């Protein structure tokens, strides 16, 4: 089950991030650390660049190749969330050289070349270039350029008859340029900024030779890649400011603005702005206890435009010529939340109490509905802080705008239906520290969703390989646990699982692409700071998927079988400046589907190196 999580210039890309890319790209979500911390589909983000790296001692985690692969750590609930690649490259760690002076590393160049062995010429380049200023008490700045191309051939072509196993050649490319910085004024005020541009290119490759022949009477050689390609461009500007003084009796503040401009093929665009601010004030209670009051304001605004083409020439080849053309769109959508709350420390308990007043002009532009969300929590530690328990009830909006929808499912139609998801979550979270090396986390969440987002096949696309979102009111119980063992920097091991044993679904509604159970095992070994090994596995249970029959418009629901993925990486640190890595994705070479008619690569090998120039 899946858990739905959260002008002119700019998107919502926040700090230096690691894009993981496969033939079917997926991406990580960042969560707004305020009253609503549940994430639906793609969560809200906070553009404060607090964590800009000042000393580079970890190389980027790269996740390429396994098409629509599996991500080792994520949670499911009733609503679907985008599934990322299985593997993530182990970070580069500086070797410890006894007796040598400490040197700062504020840059790296990581280069890799992968091959999936499906076709002789399918080579996949990776380039990751990063630079940041060295350590300074008052400021930091830097830039990053990232490129990853994944070219894959799915299945072998039958020379005599159209093959149901041949899905042709796909190319998925991601480019990102990110410039960032922060400045601390008088040790009391932090200012941050980030401007980024990214471009994603891919293809609606989810059709076999036999589907193409039977539905359009074409052969693969008779169509161009551009006939079924998609492309997204995103320009983002993020600005943040906050006070660092937390003394009692002084007023504090935090303000963040994230602006973006998203545009792509088939003539659609979206301007968006997210303004999030709060003021807070700390004071003593009964001269013994401490309290902090907050007033938070959040506004999310979107201007969506779609110029529907007058003829089929403005749509992918796979659009049904007998279906009506889509309608044009020019709409402004808004979500506003006002959230007063307070935190109290009292006799070892931490209380969080507040309410959130929501105004929704997103679902139906021009019409506003009102919502009242809970914002309550109590936390307590036991046994000398080795056990901590948190009980809470919180709720809020998550805007399923075009940018978040396409990042969840890149094979979605242009200008997809946007609706805001309302999530009220009643939860209990338990953390047990058995020792400094053994930690157990158990989370039980009961979500009450309105407009939870799922995906089904779009009826107007002949090849049945383009998706459209649909929204359902559902309640879902989600149980997740992970057990972590860490032995200094040498060994780390995490075993986790997630299960959704109970949920309420409206009659005659099928939840598609929502597995009931997932489990993962991640292991990392650092041998003498010279050899780094990483093993990642993930199991996803079977789930329902929708297929269309041809030539009638009948839809059928089939079960995608369970999937098991394994990835392995080894890295040798030759010196403090140079390392070499080898990475294998989908070791079992098993073909699996995470979306109907979108198979994953069977096997991929990447070799590469990371080079760092040390500073004196």
N, C-alpha and C positions, 0 to 999 in steps of 0.2 A: 504494500500500500504506500501511497506516496503522500508526502506532506507538502502542502502548498506554501511555500515560504515567500517574499518579498524581495530677439531671440535668435535668435539669429546666429548665434555662435554655438554650439556645443552639446554631450550625453552623459550619461551617468556612469562614467568610468572613473573610479576613485583612486587611487594610488597605484603603485607599481604592482601589477598582477601577473599571474602566470596563466596564459591561455593554453588550455589543453584542447587539442584538435585531432579529429579523426576524420574519416571519410564522411561521417555524419557527426558534426561538431556538437560539443556540449560545453557547458560553462558553469562556473561556480558562482554562487550567489553570495552577496554580502548582506548582512542583517543589520537593520537599524537598531542601535543599542538603547532604545528608549522604551516607551510603555508597551509597544507591540513588538515582541520579539519572535512571534511565530512567522514562518515564511511560507507563503503560498506561491507555488510555481517559480517565480523569481522575486525575491524579496526587495523591500526598500533598501536603499543604500545610504550610507553616511559619508559625505565627501571630505571629512576631515582627514588630513594626511598626518596623523599623529605618529604613525609607525614607519616613517621613511628610514630606510636602512642607511646607517652612517658608516658601517664597516661591512664590507662584503665578505662573508665567510660561508655563504651557501649559494650554490649555483642554482639557476632556475629549474623548476620541475617541469619537464616537458612531457606532454601527453599527446602523442600523435598516433596516427595510423589505425588502431583497431576500430574500424568503421562502426559508428554508433556503438562503441564499446562500453565498458562498464567501469564505473568509478568505485574505488575500494571503500570510500567512506561517504555515505549519504544516508538520509532517512526517508522513509516512505510514509505517507498517510493516505487518506482517501483520495485526495487530489493528486494528479500526476505531476511529477517534476522531471525535468530533463535529465536523462541518464548520460553521464560522461564516460570517457574512455576508461578502460580498466587500469591503465598503468600511468605511473608518474615517475619521472626520472629522479633518482636519488640526488640530493644536493651535494655540491662539492664542499668539502671541509678542508681547511688548511692543515697541512702536515705539521706535527710538532717536532721541531729540530732543536735538540738540547744545546743550550749554550748560545743560540743565535739571538740577536735582538728582535724585539717585537716590531713587525712592520704591518702597516695598514693596507688592506686590499679594497680599493673603492671602484673596481671595474672588472669586467670579464667579457670575453668573447667565447660563446659556446656555439660550436658547429657540429652538425651531424648529418649523415646521409643514410636513409633507410631504403629497404627493398622488401617488397611483399612476395616475391617469387611467383606471382600470378602471371606476370608478363616480363619479358626480358628488359624492356625499357622503362619499367615503372620504378623510378628512383624518387625518393622523397627527401628534399633538403630541409634542414632546420638551421636558422641563424638567429642567435639571441645576443644582442650587444647591450651592455649596461654600464652606466657611469654615474657615480654620485660623489659629492664632495666628501672630504675626510671629516673626522669628528670635530665639531665646533659646538660650544655651549649655546650659541644664539641662532644659528641658521644651518640649513642644509639644502641642497639642490641636486638635481640629477636628471638623467634622461635614459630612456630605454627604447630600443628598436627590436621588434620581434617579427620573424617571418617563418611560416611553416606551410609547406605544400604537401598534400597527400594525394598521390595519384595511384589509383587502384583499379585492377580489372577483376570483376566478380564472375567467376565461372568460365567455362570454356565454350567457345562457339561451335555449334554443330554445322559442318559444311554442307549437309544435305537438307536438313529440315530445321525449322526454328526451334531453338532449345528452351525448355522451361527453366533451365538452370543458369542460363547466361544472361547476366544483367549489364554487360558491357563495361565501359571504362568510366570511372568517375574521377573528378578532380576537385579537391577541396583546398582552398587557399585562405590563409589568414595573415594579414599584415597589421601591425600596430606600432604607432609612434607615440610615446608618452613623455611629457616634460613636466617636472614637478619641483616643488620647493616649499620651505617653511621658514618662518622667522619669529623669534621670541623677542618681544619688546619689554625692556625693564623687568625681566623675569616674571612678568605678570600676565602678559597677553601673547597668545600664539596665533599667528596668521599663516594660512596655508593656501596653496594654489596648485592646480593641476590642469593641464590642457592635453588632450589626447585625440588621436584620429585612428580609427581602425576600419578595415575593409575586409569583408568576408565574401568569398565566391564559392559557389557549389552548384550541383546539378540535381534535378529531380530524377535520380537514376533508378527509382524503384519500379522498374518494369522489365520483364524478361523478353527475349526474342519472340517467344510464342504469344505473349500478351500483345506486343507491338504488332505482330502479323495479324492476329485475329481481330483486334480492335480497330486498327487503322489501315491494315493491309500494306504496311510499310516494312521494308527491311532496315536493319540498323545502319547500313551504309548509305541509305537514301536520306537520312536526316542529319542535321548539323547539331553540334553540341550546344550552340547558342539557342536552338529552338526550345530547349528545356533547362536552361541555366537560370540561376538566381544570383543576385548580388546585393549586398547591404553596405552602406557607408554610414559612419557615425562619427560626428565631431562633438567633442565634449569639453566643457569648461566647468571646473569646480573650484569654489572659493570658500574658505572657512576662517572663522575667528572665534576664540574663546578665552576666557580668563583662567589663569592658573592658580589664583589665590583662593584657597578653600577655608580661610579663617572664619571663625564665627563672627557674626555681626557685620559682615561685608557682603555686598551684593555681587553675585557672579553671573556670567552669561555665556552662551554658546550660540553661534549662528553659522549656518551653512547654506550655500546656494549651489545647486547643480543644474546646469543648463545643457541641452543637447539638441542636435539636429540630425535626425535619421532620415535617409532617403535611399531608394533602391530602384531596381528594374521594375518595369510595369507601372511607372509613373505614380508613385506614392511617396509621401513624406510625413514626418511627425516632428514638430517642435515641442519641447517639453521643458518644464522648470519645476524643481523641487526646492522649496524654501522651508528649512527646519530651524527653529530657534527656541531657546528657553532662557529664562532668568531664574536664579535660585538664591536662597538666603538661608544661612545656617544660624541656629540659636540654641541656647541651652534650655532644658526642660527640668523644672524643679531643682535647678542648680546642680543636678547630678547626671542627667541624661542629655543626649544630643539629638537634635532634629534638623532636617533640611527640607524646606518647602520649594517646590518647582512649579513653574507655569510654562508649559510647552505649547508651541504653535507650529502646525505643519500644513503647508499648502502644496498640492501637486496639481499642476496645470498642463494640459496637452492640447495641441492644435493639430488635428489630423486632416490630411488632404489626400484624396485619391481621384485622379482624373481617369474615369473609365474610358477605354478605347472605343471608337466608333465601329471598329471591325475587329475580327479575330487576329489581325496582324499585330495588334498591340498586346497579345497574350501568348503564353507558351503554346507550342504546337499541340500539347496534350489537352487543350481546352475543347470541350465537346461543341462542334459547330451547330448542333441542334438546340443547345441550351441557351437561355437568354443571357445577354451580356450583363456583367455586373453594373451596379449603379455607381455614379460618382458620389463623392463624399467630401464635405467640408464642415467639420464639427470641432467645437471646443469642449473639452471635458475637464472637470475639476473635482478634487477631493480636498476637504478641509477638516482638520482635527484640532481641537482645543483640549488640552490635557493637563489639568491641575492635579498635583499629587505631592505626597510628603513621605519621607523616610525617617523612621525613628529607631533608635537603639535603646532597648529597655530590658534590663535584667538578663542580658545574654541573647535576647531575641532581637531580630531585625524585622520591623514592620514596614510594609510598603502599601500605602492606601491612596487611592485616587479614582477619578472617573475621566472618561474621554468622551467628548461630545463631537459627533461626526456629522458632516454635511456632504452628501453624495450627489453631485451633479455630473457624474461620470457615466453611469449606465444609460441615462436618457438626457443628453445635452439640452440645457434649457429648463429642465425640471429638477428640483432639489428634494431629496428625501433626507430624513434625520435619523440618526442612530445614537444610542447611548451604550458605551462599552465599559465593561468592568476593568479595573486595574488594581488588583489586590494580591498581596503576597506576604507570607510570613516565613522566616528562615531561622533555624536554630542549629547550633553545633553541639556535639556531645563527645564524651570520652576524649577530652583534651584536644578537641577539634579534629579528631580522626573520623568522625561521622558527621555529616551535615545533611539536613533535610529541608526542602523548600516546598511549600504548598501555595498554590496560587490560582488565580482566575483572571485572565486578561483577554482583550479583544482588540480588533482594529481592522483597517482596510488594507488590501493589497491591490494595486492597480494593474490589471492585465492589459497593459498598453502594447502597442505593436512591437516595441523593442524587446520587452520581456517575453512576449509570445514567441517571437522568431528565435530567441536564444534558447527557449525550451525545446521547440520543434522547428528546425530550419526548413522543413518540407511543408510548411503551412502556406496557405493561399496568401497572395498579397492583400493588404487591407483587411485583415481578419476581424471578426466580431470582437469588440472590446467590452468587457464587463468587469466591475470591481468585485473581488471576493471578500466577503466578510467572514472573519474567523474569530470565534469565541472559544478559548481553550481553557479547560479546567485540568490542572496538572499537579503531579507530585514528582519531584526529582530528588534522588538519593545518591549521595557520594560517600564511599567508604575508602579510607586510606588504611589498608592493612599494614603498610609500612611505607617508607620512602620509595620503594620500588614497585609495590603492588597497589593498584587503584581499581575500584569497581564503580561504574556509573550505571544507574538504572533510572529510566525516565518513563513515566506513564502519563500519556496525554489523551484527553478526550476532547475532540474538536467538534464544534457545531458550526458547520459551513453553510453559508448562503452563496450561491453562484460559484461553487467549486469548479475549476476548469478541467475538462478532459478533451480528447481529440478523437475525431472520427473522419472517415474518408469523405471528401467533397464530392457531391453528386454530379457536378458539372465538368469533371475532368475525365476524359475518355479512358485514359490508361489507369485510372484508379490509384494514383500514387501521390495525390496532393491532399493535405489534411485541412480540416477546419475545426475550430474549437467549439465545444458546446458546454453549457453550464448547468450544474445540478445542485440542489440543496441536499446535503447529506450530513450525517453524524458518524464519526468514526473514532474508535479506540485504538491507540497506537502504543505498543510496548517495545522499548528499545533498551538494550544493555550492551556495555562493552567492558572488557577486562583488559587492563594494560599492565605490562611488566617492563620496567626500564632499569637496566643495569648500567648506570653512569652513561657514558657515551658509546659504549661498546655494543649493547644489544637493546633493541626495543621490539616489543611484541604486543600486538593488539588483536584480540578476538572479540568480534561483535556480532549481534544479530538483531533483527527487527521483525516484529510480528503484529499484524492487525487482526485479532481474532473476531471482532464484532463490529458491525456497522449497519446503519439503517439507510436503505436506498429506496427511493420511490418505486412504486409498482411499474413494471414494464421498462425499467431503466437498467441498462447494463453498463458497468464501469469498465471502460476499455483501458488497456495498458496500465493496469493497477495490480502488481503482484502482491500476494499475501505475505510473503516471507522473503527476507534477504539475510545473508550472512557473509562475513568477510574475515579474512586473516591477513594481517600485514606484519612482515618481519623485516627488520633492518639490522645489519651487523657491520660494525666498524672495527676492522682488525688492524690495530697498531697505527691508526690514522694513515694507512697506506692503501688498504683494500676496503671498499665499500660494497656491500651486497644488499639487494632489496628484493624481496619476494612479496607479491601481492596476488591474492585470490579473491574471487567474489562469486557467490551463488545467488541467483535470482530465480524464484519459483515461477511456474507457468502463469500465464495471464491471458485474458481474452483480447482478441483483436478482430477488427471488422474487415471483411472482404466484400467486393462487389462482383456479382456474376455478370456475364455478357452473353447476349445483347440486352437482356432485360435488366431493369434497374434494381433488381432484388439484391438485398444485402444479407450476408450471412456472417455469423460470429463463429470464429474458429479459435482454438486455443494454441497460443504459441508455447512450445515446450520450455521447460526450465533450462537455464543456461549456467555454465560454469566456466569462468575465465581465469587464466593464470598468466602472470607477467613476471619476468626476472630481469634484473639489471646488475651488472658488475662494473665498478669503476676503480681504476688504479691511479693513485696520486703519485706521479713521477717526481714532482717537486712542489714547492709552495706555489708555483706559478702555472704548472701544466698538469693536467690529468687527462686520462683516456677512459672512455666508457663504451660498453656494449649493452644493448638492450633488446630483449625479445618480447614481443607482444603476442598474446593468444598462442601460448606454447602448445596447447592441445590441438591446435589447427582445426577447431570445430566451428562450423558455420552456424550462426544463430541469428535471429531476427529480434530487434527491439521495436521496430515499426514494421507494419505489414509491407512485404515486398522490398524491404531495405536490409539486405544481408550484410553481415560484418566480414571483414577480412579473416582469412584462416590463419595466417602466420606472417609476422613481420620482424625483420632484423634491422637494427640501426646501430651504426658505429660512429663515434665522434670524439671530439676533444674539447676541453675548456682551457682557455689561456687567460691568465691574469697578470697585469703589470703591477708589481708592488711599488708602493710609495716609500720614500726614505722617512 
